[in-house]
Amino acid sequence: MNKLLPLLMIAAALAACGQSQPSETVDYLVAHPERIKELQRQCKEDRAKVGDELCVRAAEAANRRFFGDRPEQKSK
Protein backbone atom coordinates (compact mmCIF):
# COMPACT_ATOMS: atom_id res chain seq x y z
CA MET A 1 0.00 0.00 0.00
CA ASN A 2 2.84 2.39 0.81
CA LYS A 3 4.32 1.95 -2.66
CA LEU A 4 0.95 2.27 -4.38
CA LEU A 5 0.02 5.71 -3.02
CA PRO A 6 2.95 7.65 -4.58
CA LEU A 7 2.36 5.84 -7.85
CA LEU A 8 -1.30 6.88 -7.85
CA MET A 9 -0.35 10.47 -7.05
CA ILE A 10 2.06 10.57 -9.99
CA ALA A 11 -0.57 9.10 -12.30
CA ALA A 12 -3.12 11.70 -11.15
CA ALA A 13 -0.63 14.53 -11.69
CA LEU A 14 0.18 13.33 -15.20
CA ALA A 15 -3.50 13.01 -16.05
CA ALA A 16 -4.00 16.64 -15.05
CA CYS A 17 -1.22 17.69 -17.43
CA GLY A 18 -3.38 17.33 -20.52
CA GLN A 19 -3.58 19.88 -23.30
CA SER A 20 -4.22 23.28 -21.79
CA GLN A 21 -6.54 25.93 -23.15
CA PRO A 22 -4.98 28.46 -25.51
CA SER A 23 -3.95 31.52 -23.53
CA GLU A 24 -4.80 33.91 -26.35
CA THR A 25 -8.27 35.29 -25.85
CA VAL A 26 -10.30 37.03 -28.53
CA ASP A 27 -9.69 40.37 -26.79
CA TYR A 28 -5.93 39.77 -26.82
CA LEU A 29 -6.03 38.91 -30.51
CA VAL A 30 -8.12 41.98 -31.35
CA ALA A 31 -5.35 44.10 -29.83
CA HIS A 32 -2.62 42.20 -31.75
CA PRO A 33 -3.52 42.02 -35.45
CA GLU A 34 -0.13 40.58 -36.41
CA ARG A 35 -0.91 37.53 -34.25
CA ILE A 36 -4.32 37.17 -35.96
CA LYS A 37 -2.60 37.05 -39.36
CA GLU A 38 -0.09 34.49 -38.14
CA LEU A 39 -2.80 32.26 -36.68
CA GLN A 40 -4.93 32.53 -39.82
CA ARG A 41 -1.96 31.38 -41.88
CA GLN A 42 -1.27 28.49 -39.53
CA CYS A 43 -4.93 27.47 -39.47
CA LYS A 44 -5.03 27.49 -43.25
CA GLU A 45 -1.93 25.27 -43.46
CA ASP A 46 -2.74 22.76 -40.70
CA ARG A 47 -5.88 23.42 -38.66
CA ALA A 48 -5.60 20.13 -36.76
CA LYS A 49 -2.14 21.04 -35.46
CA VAL A 50 -3.15 24.55 -34.34
CA GLY A 51 -6.45 23.48 -32.83
CA ASP A 52 -9.98 24.28 -33.82
CA GLU A 53 -10.67 26.48 -30.79
CA LEU A 54 -7.73 28.79 -31.44
CA CYS A 55 -8.68 29.08 -35.12
CA VAL A 56 -12.22 30.05 -34.15
CA ARG A 57 -10.85 32.67 -31.74
CA ALA A 58 -8.66 34.12 -34.49
CA ALA A 59 -11.63 34.28 -36.85
CA GLU A 60 -13.77 36.01 -34.22
CA ALA A 61 -11.01 38.53 -33.50
CA ALA A 62 -10.63 39.27 -37.22
CA ASN A 63 -14.39 39.81 -37.48
CA ARG A 64 -14.39 42.18 -34.51
CA ARG A 65 -11.55 44.21 -36.01
CA PHE A 66 -13.23 44.29 -39.42
CA PHE A 67 -16.61 45.36 -38.04
CA GLY A 68 -15.12 48.10 -35.88
CA ASP A 69 -14.47 46.76 -32.39
CA ARG A 70 -10.85 47.94 -32.29
CA PRO A 71 -8.99 49.15 -29.20
CA GLU A 72 -7.70 52.23 -31.03
CA GLN A 73 -11.29 53.31 -31.80
CA LYS A 74 -12.32 53.18 -28.14
CA SER A 75 -9.68 55.70 -27.08
CA LYS A 76 -11.07 58.43 -29.35
C-alpha positions in Angstrom: 0.0 0.0 0.0 2.8 2.4 0.8 4.3 2.0 -2.7 0.9 2.3 -4.4 0.0 5.7 -3.0 2.9 7.7 -4.6 2.4 5.8 -7.8 -1.3 6.9 -7.8 -0.3 10.5 -7.0 2.1 10.6 -10.0 -0.6 9.1 -12.3 -3.1 11.7 -11.2 -0.6 14.5 -11.7 0.2 13.3 -15.2 -3.5 13.0 -16.1 -4.0 16.6 -15.0 -1.2 17.7 -17.4 -3.4 17.3 -20.5 -3.6 19.9 -23.3 -4.2 23.3 -21.8 -6.5 25.9 -23.2 -5.0 28.5 -25.5 -4.0 31.5 -23.5 -4.8 33.9 -26.4 -8.3 35.3 -25.9 -10.3 37.0 -28.5 -9.7 40.4 -26.8 -5.9 39.8 -26.8 -6.0 38.9 -30.5 -8.1 42.0 -31.3 -5.4 44.1 -29.8 -2.6 42.2 -31.7 -3.5 42.0 -35.4 -0.1 40.6 -36.4 -0.9 37.5 -34.3 -4.3 37.2 -36.0 -2.6 37.0 -39.4 -0.1 34.5 -38.1 -2.8 32.3 -36.7 -4.9 32.5 -39.8 -2.0 31.4 -41.9 -1.3 28.5 -39.5 -4.9 27.5 -39.5 -5.0 27.5 -43.3 -1.9 25.3 -43.5 -2.7 22.8 -40.7 -5.9 23.4 -38.7 -5.6 20.1 -36.8 -2.1 21.0 -35.5 -3.1 24.6 -34.3 -6.4 23.5 -32.8 -10.0 24.3 -33.8 -10.7 26.5 -30.8 -7.7 28.8 -31.4 -8.7 29.1 -35.1 -12.2 30.0 -34.1 -10.8 32.7 -31.7 -8.7 34.1 -34.5 -11.6 34.3 -36.9 -13.8 36.0 -34.2 -11.0 38.5 -33.5 -10.6 39.3 -37.2 -14.4 39.8 -37.5 -14.4 42.2 -34.5 -11.5 44.2 -36.0 -13.2 44.3 -39.4 -16.6 45.4 -38.0 -15.1 48.1 -35.9 -14.5 46.8 -32.4 -10.9 47.9 -32.3 -9.0 49.2 -29.2 -7.7 52.2 -31.0 -11.3 53.3 -31.8 -12.3 53.2 -28.1 -9.7 55.7 -27.1 -11.1 58.4 -29.4 
